[in-house]
Amino acid sequence: MRMLRRVLIGLVVLAVLLVVADRIAAWVAQRTVADHVATELASYQVDSQPPEVTVGGWPFLTQVAAGRFASVTLRLRDVGSGELRLPLVELVATGVTADAATLIEGEGAIHAERVDGSATIGYASVTALSDAEALELSAAADGGLRVRLPTELAGEPVTVSGSAEAEVADGGVRIRAGELGVEGRDELPPEAEPVLADVAQRLSVDVPLPPLPYGLTVESVRAESSGLVVSVRAADVPLAR
């Protein structure tokens, strides 16, 4: 019985040590890959905080032995320059291949069959690009975009509100006003029409995206509480060369 107990304890200790070794190896590899990716991002002229890398799948060491990984997640924060900076760009690479030397020494190629991700454009950044400093943007319950803008109608302060559409255009995002009205007014006087037309014009905003890596193409855009979330995608991607 004592021998069996010792064997069981030994197996438990060994299992714990293997798990710890696996996690340490993963942590070291993630740091190495992050440095490797940072060099690659510089070649795309991507301005961001140092990339954060997470290698998915478990156990990690068996993936190293196979040279193929379930997924690699890249998080880039504060991306861009000038007027528009993206608070977060998150990319998930799948079908990732790399040899052990690349993960340990940082020398060699890391390739992904596919990269899918998203880039968040803060509403404050969109407002800064518009001709309306007091513009308020928010996500509607149906996933659309809601707008509010204080203005004047016949010398009285009013708030124009309604919907807007965000769509992909020329590799960036285009926002155009939809149906607008004046809060608290069911019927509007004729002089309200030019006011609404002026607001609609001020709500027309083109949002160019800053340089993104890996030949990513913009697929779609949706409104969320954090801002406009742009979906991006690329195939046959060298994450690092």
N, C-alpha and C positions, 0 to 999 in steps of 0.2 A: 504493500500500500504506500509506504514511504517512497519507494522508488518511482511508483506511478505519479505520486504527487510532485516529486522533483522533476520528472520529465514534463509534466503539464506546466509547472512553473517556468521551466526552461523554454518551452515552446511559446508561452505567453511573452516572456522577456524577449525572445528572438523576434516574435511578431512585432512587438513595440519598436524594437531597434530597426527593423526593416521599414516600418512606417515612417519613423523619424528620418532614417537615411533617405527614403524616397522624397520626403518633403524638403529636406535640405538640398538634395540634388535639384529638385524643381525650382527652389528659390534661387539657387546659384545660376541655373540655366535662364531663368526669367530676367535676372539682372544682365547676363551676357547678351541675351537677345535684345533687350531694351537698348543697350549701347549700340548694338549692330544696326538696329532699326533707326536709331537717331541719326546715324551716319547716312543711311539711305534717304531719310526724310530731308536732310540738308540738300541732297541732289535734286529734290523736287522743289526747293525753295519754300518749304513749309516752315512757318514760324510758329512754334508752340513751346509749352513746357516740356521737359523730358518725358518721353513716352512711358506709359505704364503697361507692362506685359504680364498676362496670365496665361499659362499653358493649361488647357483643359484635359480631362481624362485622367483615369487612375487605374493601375499604378503608373507613375511617370517613368520609372526605369525600364519597364518593358517596352514603352513607346520609344525610348532612346535606342534600345537594342534593335527595334524594328526600323528605326529611322523614319517613322510616320506617326503623326500626332493627331488626336481627335479634333482639336481646335486650338487656335492661338488668338487671344483677345488683346487688341491694342486700344488703349485709351489715351487720347491726346487732349490736353486742356489748354484753354486760352489760345486758340488757333487763329491766326490772321495778323493783320497789321492795319494801321490807320484807323478809319472810322468803324470798321466792322471786325469784331473778334468773336469767334465762336467759343462759348464756354466749354463745350464738350463735343468731341468727335470720337465715336466708339466704333471700332471695326472688328468683325469676327471673321478670321480666316479659317477655312476648312480644307481638308485634304492637304495638310501641311507636311512637307518632307524636309529633313535636315539630318546630317550625320552627327555622330557624337562629338567629333572634333569641333564642329561649328558651335555646338552648345557649350563646350568647355572652354575653348580658346577664342571663340568669336571670329574665326576665320573660315569662310566658306559660304555657300548659298543656302538660303531658306526660301522655299517655294510653296505657294498655295494654289490649289486648283481654283479656289473661289474666295472672294472677299465680299461680305455684306456688312452694311453698317448704317449709321445715322449721324447726322450733324445737327446740333441744336443752335438755332438763331434766336437769341433773346429778344423779347418784344421791345426792350429799350433801344436795342440796336436798330430795329426797323423804324421806330419813331424818330431816331436821330437822322435817318436818311430821308424822312418825309418832310413835307412843307407844313407840318402841324406839330408844334412842340407839345401841345396839351393832348395829343392823340393817345387814347387808351385802347389797347388791343388785348383780347382774351380769347380763350378757346370756348366754343359753343358746345352744348351737350351732344350735338350730332357730329362733332369732329370738325365743324367749320370754324370760321373766324368771326368774332364779334368786334364791333368798333364803336367807340364813343368819342365825341369831340365837342367841347364847349365852344359856342360861338354866339353871334347876335342875330336876332331877327326883328326888324323894325325897331332897332334901338334897344331891344330887351335881350337880356342874357337867356340863352336856351342851350339845350344839349341835343345834338344830332346823334342818333345811334342807329344801328342796323347791322347788316351782314357785309362780309367781304369775301372774295375768293382769292386763294393763294394757289398758284400753279407754277409748274416748272417752265422756264423760258430762258433760252440762250445759256444753259448751264447754271443758271441761278434761279431766283424766285421772283415772280411778279405778283403784286397784290393789286387788285382792282375792286372798287366799291360795288356792292350789290344793292339791295333794297335798303333805302334810308328813310328815316322819319324823325320827327321832333318829339322828344319825350314829353308826355303829358298833353299832347295835342292830337286829337283824333282827326280834326279837320284843319287844313292849313290854308292860309290866304295865298293869293297869287304871288305875292312877293317872296314866298318861301321857296319857290322853284329855283330862282337863281342862287339862293343860299345853299340849297341842297346840291345843286350842280357844282358850286364852288368847293363844297366839302368833298364831293366825289372826286374832283380833280386833285385835291390835296391828299386824298387817300390813295392815289395811284402811285405806287412805289415799286421801283425795280431794285432788288437786293442781289448784287453780284456776290458770289461766294469767293472767299480767298483761295489761294492755291491749295489743292488737295493732292495727296500722293497716289501712286499706283494706277494712274489712269482711271480713277473712279468716275463713273457717270451718275448723274442725278436721275433717279427713277420717279420719285413722287415727293409730295410735301403734305404735311398734316399739322393742324394746330393742337397743341397740348398745353397744359398749365405752365410748363417751363419755357415755352416759346414755340416757334415754328420748327418742326422736326423734319429734316430732309433725309430721305432714304437714298443710299448710294450703293453702287455695286461695281465689281470688276471681276474678270476671269483671267486665269493663267498669270498669276501675279508673283513676281520676285519680291518677297518681303525684304530680303537683304541679299546682296550679291557678294 
